[in-house]
Amino acid sequence: MGLTLLIFGLISNTFLAALVGLVGARRRIGFGWTFFLSVLFTPLIGLIICLLSDRLPDGERKWGCLGSILAIITIVLLVFFGLMILGAAAA
């Protein structure tokens, strides 16, 4: 039971951090740093830091290479933890 809650917490925290990162893509801080800060602290703290940064001009987004790398890592972790949950449920 405790492992399942831990895995669910990690997955939901990563998902929320990715959503906050999408908000950061339209800010000077960018997706990558917003995502990193959201994972490091909490998505709420990441959102506050993101909203304190300046907006980019309309239509621009700032992803950077860090954003792509973190997005790939997030997808891999979500799949890995999803398989762990399925394995734990089958046992």
C-alpha positions as CSV (number, residue, x, y, z in Angstrom):
1,M,0.0,0.0,0.0
2,G,2.8,2.4,0.9
3,L,4.8,1.7,-2.2
4,T,1.7,2.3,-4.4
5,L,1.1,5.7,-2.7
6,L,4.8,6.6,-3.2
7,I,4.7,5.7,-6.9
8,F,1.4,7.6,-7.4
9,G,2.9,10.6,-5.7
10,L,5.9,10.6,-7.9
11,I,3.9,10.2,-11.1
12,S,1.4,12.9,-10.1
13,N,4.2,15.3,-9.0
14,T,6.0,14.7,-12.3
15,F,2.8,15.3,-14.3
16,L,2.0,18.5,-12.5
17,A,5.6,19.7,-12.9
18,A,5.3,19.1,-16.7
19,L,2.1,21.2,-16.7
20,V,3.8,24.0,-14.8
21,G,6.6,23.7,-17.3
22,L,4.2,24.3,-20.1
23,V,3.2,27.6,-18.4
24,G,6.9,28.4,-18.1
25,A,7.4,27.9,-21.8
26,R,5.7,31.3,-22.4
27,R,7.9,33.0,-19.8
28,R,11.5,34.1,-19.7
29,I,12.4,31.3,-17.4
30,G,11.5,28.7,-20.0
31,F,10.1,25.2,-19.8
32,G,13.2,23.5,-18.6
33,W,14.0,25.6,-15.6
34,T,10.3,25.8,-14.6
35,F,10.1,22.0,-14.8
36,F,13.3,21.5,-12.9
37,L,12.3,23.8,-10.1
38,S,8.9,22.2,-9.9
39,V,10.4,18.7,-9.5
40,L,13.0,20.0,-7.1
41,F,10.6,21.8,-4.8
42,T,6.9,21.4,-5.6
43,P,4.8,22.3,-8.6
44,L,3.2,25.1,-6.6
45,I,6.6,26.7,-5.8
46,G,7.6,26.2,-9.5
47,L,4.4,27.9,-10.6
48,I,5.0,30.9,-8.3
49,I,8.5,31.3,-9.6
50,C,7.3,31.0,-13.1
51,L,4.6,33.6,-12.7
52,L,7.1,36.0,-11.2
53,S,9.3,35.9,-14.4
54,D,8.5,38.2,-17.4
55,R,6.3,37.1,-20.2
56,L,7.6,36.5,-23.7
57,P,6.2,38.4,-26.6
58,D,3.0,36.9,-28.1
59,G,3.5,33.7,-30.0
60,E,7.0,33.0,-28.7
61,R,8.0,30.0,-26.6
62,K,11.2,29.1,-24.9
63,W,11.8,25.4,-24.7
64,G,15.6,25.1,-24.9
65,C,17.4,21.7,-25.1
66,L,16.9,21.2,-21.3
67,G,13.1,21.2,-22.0
68,S,13.4,18.4,-24.6
69,I,15.7,16.3,-22.4
70,L,13.4,16.7,-19.3
71,A,10.3,15.9,-21.4
72,I,11.9,12.6,-22.6
73,I,13.0,11.7,-19.1
74,T,9.5,12.4,-17.8
75,I,7.9,10.2,-20.4
76,V,10.3,7.4,-19.6
77,L,9.7,7.7,-15.9
78,L,5.9,7.7,-16.3
79,V,6.1,4.5,-18.4
80,F,8.5,2.9,-15.9
81,F,6.3,3.7,-12.8
82,G,3.2,2.7,-14.7
83,L,4.7,-0.7,-15.4
84,M,5.8,-0.9,-11.7
85,I,2.2,-0.2,-10.6
86,L,0.9,-2.9,-13.0
87,G,3.4,-5.4,-11.7
88,A,2.6,-4.6,-8.1
89,A,-1.1,-4.9,-8.8
90,A,-0.6,-8.3,-10.4
91,A,1.4,-9.7,-7.5
